[in-house]
């Protein structure tokens, strides 16, 4: 069965699913093999739970005319998404970057939704499976689609751009993330810039942060729309940015006070302002959207627990995001500051060096008690009256249960695999 016919079946359904645990009535189920399972085995279960059609790539699990047998289910999902994108022909904004992708996506979505019927990537479903699912979530009623793209190796952004075919693109930054897959920082720049390559090839528009010299250099030959802090040559000029700890921004005569913590979130907010401005969202609606956005999912959340204020930024971490979070924490004029920092993953051969750099960045300060958690931080243990090194979360947990933390400000940050949000259950 060709893609056009498969697409016709898809349009008869209300939703798409790759997980039988989330099957909805009249859904379109695609059986994708995982590392430890074969979803073809769930085809009959999907139909029993309400799926109207199932796509499989193993003939042994063919059931009846509701079964679509293909050569490769994953490739079919991707081809279907690309076909659907061309079928809808709606404007799509794509974004990638080392840090801040999901927060920026959510902010852009909040701003544009005040004027347009907008749909965006749910959570961080931003890979070779998540992007197709995002594209297939768009409908004829969607006026603007926002697609987050993640990557941990070269050519991945290129592939995702070929699927989504964005009309607009934004790269949040180039940092030390997924160094193992990209082969170093230069590889990160090259890999993320595949979005610029696509935009240039098809004469599409890039949103550019003039504060980032790499972005400026990479987009000189592209169609672009710019923003910057007191940059007179920018299309959108941000007048002032400060954090107390919430980010406050002055823009075009308006003062915005957001629920986002730390100056490192300012560029995420500024990008949403610029994109909103480009799409002619009113200043008042931009302000309302940004002030109403409340972060969740362990991203830059300010939580009060007892007498303690906690900055929870435990969704992910890499050397770049860790550095700006620590710098922001240093600048807070608070007493009794405690940093709980977990290992950063996917750094390859640079891992021990990058963890050592984080430790060194805190060695000379006296105002923060630091708890370093994980094997790579533990391997860089050094004597310091304010430092505590814990080889695992269990060791941290055992230590904290003997301590009474009160009237303190805490920063909790680490890679997703460290799951440092568990600390909240102990404090």
Secondary structure, 3 states (H helix, E strand, C coil): CCHHHHHHHHHCCCEEECCHHHCCCCEEEECCCCCCCCHHHHHHHHHHCCEEEEEECCHHHCCCCCEEECCCHHHHHHHHHHHHHHHHCCEEEEEECCCCHHHHHHHHHHHHCCCCCEEECCCCCCCCCHHHHHHHHCCCCCCEEEEECCCCCCCHHHHHHHHHCCCEEEECCCCCCCHHHHCCHHHHHHHHCHHHHHHHHCCCEEEEECCCHHHHHHCCCCEEEEEEECCCCCCEEEEEEEECCEEEEEECCEEEEEEEECHHHHHHHHHHHHHHHHCCCCHHHHHHHHHHCCCCCCCCEEEEECCEEEEEECCCCCHHHHHHHHHHHHHCCCCCEEEEEECCCCCHHHHHHHHHHHHHHCCCCCCEEEEEECHHHHCCCCCCCCEEEECCHHHHHHHHCCCCCCCCEEEEECCHHHCHHHHHHCC
